[in-house]
Every structure is written in C-alpha cells, then in structure tokens.
C-alpha cells in the first residue's frame, strides 16, 4: 500500500473496523515516512465470468437493473430491489469462490425474485431460462401452483380438524 501523500511503499495499520454490512473492512493507516494518516477500505474481490469469457467485477447495480425490467409495472420498490441484490451477493459470496459464472448469478436471482413477486419471477425466468414455447410457461406456472398447494395445505393441516 503506497502512501497517497509521499508514495512511500509501506504503511502501518492503526485501526481496523468492519463495515456495517460486514462485507468490507475500513483500516486507518499511518505512513512511517511522512507521518500522515489515511483510510483504506478492503473488500474481497468478486468477479463474474460472462458467457463470452469476459471477466468483470460483480455489481449490485447490474442485478437491480436486470431485475427492474422484470418488475416493471409490479408493486416492487427500489428498496425491495436493493434487498434482493444484497441477498444475491451474499448467496454468491457464500460459495467462497472469487470468480462466478454469470449463469450462477442468474440462478441466485431466481429464488429471492420468486419470493418477492411471482409475475416478475416468470418474466425474468422466461428470458433467463430462454422459454421458447407455451409449454415452458405452463411448466413454470404449474410448479408455482404446486408450491402454493403445499404451502396453502400446511397451515390448514396445522390448524387441526374442523368441525362439520
């Protein structure tokens, strides 16, 4: 780490603190040459390997932009999209890999988007999973109906038997 003031190639860490989101570390440093202090922020790098082979840094903004198109006209707020992007990033970082395929990012988006808004989920899945027929849509909708049937039946069963 070069001192930003005198370009000395070394510095001493005075204080370290984890950021509020827990994804980065803020370090307060002092240059042994000029004595001036400066701050650095350290994060674990996370790169996305696109289908073309190009590698680029992960961006929550790209997640939000891609999902926003699917949520157009739906009751989804910017705050909801920011939380979804955070969940996607946390899921990807939990893999422990510094490089992740773009396909894996798309898969990580599907579950939180389905929980957020099913219509937006179907829109996103239709593009991401390249639906090319009505049968693809029907299969996705049938899967959602099955999951609703399971979750709708569970509370009724938990409530106990009803009297006739």
Beta strands, then each sheet from edge to edge (+ up, - down):
strand 1: 12-18
strand 2: 24-30
strand 3: 37-43
strand 4: 47-49
strand 5: 55-57
strand 6: 99-101
sheet 1: 1+ 2- 3+
sheet 2: 5+ 4- 6-
end
